[in-house]
Each structure stands twice: as structure tokens, then as C-alpha cells.
Amino acid sequence: MEQENQEKKTTGRKRILIPVIISLTFLSYFTVMAMLSPGKKFRALSEEFSFKQDEKNQVDERIFSDSAYLKLLKEKSFYQSRVAMAGTDSIYLTIDLSDSTVNIEVSGVTVHKTAIKKYKISRMIREGDDYIISTLLSKPFTVLNDYSSIEKEPLMIKMAPKDTSEYQPDIMPDTADFEPVNFIMELEYGMRVHIYQVEKMNPGDRMRLSMFDLKYRIRSMVQSLKSILTFKIPEYRPYLKMRLPRDDAKRIYRALPVNGQVGISM
């Protein structure tokens, strides 16, 4: 009888330990793959954007450690990006971190400017190779997807009155007049731009923002899991997170066309 009880306890322990061991193994595997992700992204950017010597016109690579040269290189990259976007005859967005401004532009003309109140950028972009990053930013990014807490094109219902006596105000107002404004743009090369309103929110709005962030994090986690389960290193996504005045954030989101372009300057 005692032997049977001992065997049951042993079997019970095994049933508990096996799932725990599997979970810990998978967690360790997931952590390792996630840690390898930034390195893979950096190698991919290096292969595409690193400096390549011209055999006929050799360049002294010590120039890439010259701060004055690198500053000019960054300015040149931003101008190149703006010139490319100005030729599209479309509305586009420029983000100039050097003077902390975000601008809506059309054909090279700034039609709206707002100050960045606070921002945070990926370490890879902030501390990465200056030449590689400047070359990456020398071309505009196309917005591949966007996720927002407000509608891109608000629906307004208006009833045409027969005369002035029957006039009524809009039946369905733009809810973004009182909803928190937060959105995320997914750009080429895995870049992400997060824009959140700087104004303090009430508890209900904070809950909406938390749910908005949670849904996006779950979406990103699912994408990473799909890669990891097929034994692939998940894609690392460099980010830029900014806080802007609420009204400006709404204008920017709605002014930028679907699959619009964004230029970034460091």
C-alpha cells in the first residue's frame, strides 16, 4: 500500500515537472532568440548601408570619426530625404530631432509645425554607426501600416434642411474631439514611430491607452512567436516614441495619406 502511494506521488511529481521543464526550456529559447534579434538587424543594415570603398577613389576612413563631417553628413541625408518627398506632390511628414520638431510638408513647403515635447529612440539608432544610420535616413520611409486610437477619416452625418427653420447641428460629431490621440506607424526596414498626446488623461482615457498599447504588444508578440516557432530569429524593430500636443497629433495623423512618406533627421 505504501509502495503504491509512493508511486502515485512520484507520478504526480513527474506530471508537474514535465510542463514546468518544457515551459522553462521554451522561455530560455525565446529569450535567446530575442537577444539575437538586434544583432541580426544591425548586420542587415550594415550589409546594405555601410561604407564601401571605391578602388579608383580611395577615401580615408578616419573621416568617419570627425564630428564636423558626421554632422554635415546627417544634414545632407535629411535634405536628400526631403527633396525626394518634395517631388511626389503629396503631403508628407518630416521629423527633425535636432531641433525637436515635427512638420507636415507639401512640395518642400512646411504647412504645419509642432514641437516635440519628449522623445525616446532605439539605442541602435541613437548609438549605432553614424555613417550607416545617416545613409539609412537619406531616403524617406513609406508607411506600411498604422494603428490608431482615432479614425483616419471620421464619419460625419449631416441632414440637409429644407430651409433655415429646419436646420439642426451635426447628428454624429467627430469623437476625436474628446478621445485621446495615440497612433503607431510601421515604416520600412522595421522602423516604428509611436506618437502619443502629451496632455494628461483621465482614468478612463488612460485605460484606453493601456488597452491600445496592449493590443499592439500582443500583435507584435504573435509575430515574434511565429518566427521563433519556425526556428527563425524574430525581426527587431527600431522605434521612435514621441509626445506631441493632442490637436497637433490628430492633425498629423489625418493629414498624412495612406502609405505616406516620413523623413527623419537625427
N, C-alpha and C positions, 0 to 999 in steps of 0.2 A: 504493500500500500504506500509506504513511504517512498519507495523507488518510483512508483507511478507519479506521485506528487512532484518528485524532483524532476522527472522527465517533462512533466507539464510546465513547470517553472522554466526549465531550460528552453523548451519550445517557445514559450511566451516571450522570453528574453530575445530569442532569435528573431521572432516576428517584429519586435520593436526595433532591434538593432539594424536589421537589413534596410528598412526605409530610411533610417537616420544616416546610415553609411552612404546610401545612394544619394540622398539629399546633399550631404556634405561634399561628396565627390563632384556632383554637378555644380554646386556653388563654387567650389575651388576651380573647376574647369571654366565656368562663366567668368570668374574674376580674372583668371589668367588671360582669357581671350579679350576681355575688356581692356586690360592693361596693354595688350599688344596693339590695340586699335589706333592710338595716336601715332605710334611708330610707323604703322603701315601708311597712314595718311601723309605723314611727313615725307616718307620715301617716294610716294606717288607724286607729291608736289615737287620734290627735288628733281625727279626724273624729267618732269615737264617744264619746270621754270628755272632750274639752276643755270648759272652762267656756263657757257660753252665757248672755249677758246677758238678763235679763228686762226688757222695755221698761217695765213698770209698777214694778218694784222694782230700780232700778239698784244695782249693787254696785261699790264702789271696788276695782279690780283690784290696787291696791297691797297689799291684804291678803294676796295670794298670795306675797308676798316676806317676810312676817312669820313668823319661825321658830316662835314660840309657836303661832300659828294652824295652821301646817302640821303641827306635832306633834299637836295636838288632832284635826286632820282625819285623820291616819293612824290614831290610836286609834279614832276614830269608825268609820272604814272597817272595821277589824278586828272591832269589836263587831257591826257590821251583818252582816258575813260569818258570824260565829259564831251570831248569832240566827237567820239564815236556815237554817243547817245544823242547829241545835238543834231546829227544827220538823219535821225529817224523821223523827225516831225511828230513826235509823240511826247506825252508827259512822262517824265522820269524823275527819279529820286537821287539826290546826292547826299552822302553822309560824310561830313568833314570833321573828323575827330580832333584835328589840330586846333580848330577854333570852336569846337563843340557846337556845331550847328547841323541841322537837317534842312534841306532845301527841296522844294518842288520846282522843277525847271522845265521850260519848253524852248527848244531850239537855242539853247545856251543862255536864255534869259531866266533869272530867278523870279518866280511869281509868288512864292511864299517861303518865308524863312522862320525857323523856330529854334530856340536854344535848347540844347541837351542839358537837362538838369543833373543827370547822373548816368554813368555807363560802366559796363564791365565787359571785357573782351577775353576771348580764349588766350591762354598762355602761349599756345602755339603761334598765334598771330602776333601777340604782343611782344614775345621774346624770341620769335623764330628768326631765321636767316633774313636779313633786311633785303637782300637782292631778290630772293625767292618771293618774299611777300610783296615787294614793290612790283615785280613782274606779274604776279597773280592779280594785283589790284589795278593793273594798267588797262584792263578790259572790263567793261560793265558786266554785272551779273544779271542773268534773267531769272525772274521769279517763277519757280516751277509750281509751287503750291503755297497757299496761305490759309491760316486758321485764325478766326477772329471771334470776339465776344459780341460783335455787332454785324448787321447785314452790310454786304458790299453795296448793294443798291436797294435802299429802303423802299417799301411799297407804301404809296400814299393813295388813299381813296378820296376822290373829290366828286361831289354831286353838282352838276351844272344846274343852277337855279333858272326858273323861267323868267324871273325878274328879281330886282334887288330885295323885295319884301320876303322872298323865299330863301335868301342867302343863309347858308349855315357854314360854320368853320369845318376844317378837315375832320372827317369821321375817324380816320386812323392816323394819329400823329407818328412822327419818327421816334421810335422808342429809344434811339441812341441819344436823344436829348437828355435822358436821365440815367441810362445804363452805363456801367464802367466800360472804358475803351481799352482793350488789350488785344494785340494780334501778333502773330508769328509768321514770318516769311521764310520759306525754304528756297535757297538760291542754288545756283550751280556750284560744283565742287563741294557739295555738302554744307556750304555756309548757311547759317541761320541768323536771322535778325529778329530779336524779340523787342517789341515796343509796348510799354505799359504806361498808363497815365500816372503822373506824379502826385496828383491830389489824393488826399486821404479818403478812404472809403468807409461807408457804414458797415456794420457786421454782415448784413445780407450781401452787399457787393463783394466783401472780402471772401465770403463763402463761394460766390460765383467765380471769382478769380481762382480760388483754390481748385474748384472743380474743373475749370478751363485748363489750368496747368496739369492737373492730374490726368485728364483725358489725353493731353498731348504726350505726357510722360509714358502713359500706358501704350500709346500708339508707337512711340519710339522703342519702348521695351520689347514689344511684339516683333518689330522689325529686327532688332538685335538677336532675339531668340531664334528667329527663322534662320539667320545666318549661322549662329552657333550650333544649332541642331543639325546643320548640314556641314559642320566642321569648317566653317569659313569665319575669318575674323570680321566682326561687325564693322561697319563704316563709322569712323569718328567724324563728328560734325562740329567744326569750329563755330563759335557763336559770338554774337554781339548783342548785349542786352542794354536797352536804353529806357530812360524815363523822361517823358515829354508831357507838356500841358495837355489836358484831356481834349480840348477843342482842336488843338493842332494835330494830335494823334488821329482824331477822326477825319480831319481834312486830308491828311496824308494817305490814310488807308483807302478812302473813297476816291481820291484823285488819281492814284496810281492804277493804270489799267491792268486787266488780267494779263499775266505773263509780261508785265512791265519790266523795266530795267532799273538797276540800282548801281551807283558808283560809290566806292568807299575810299576815303583817304585817311592815312594814319598820320 
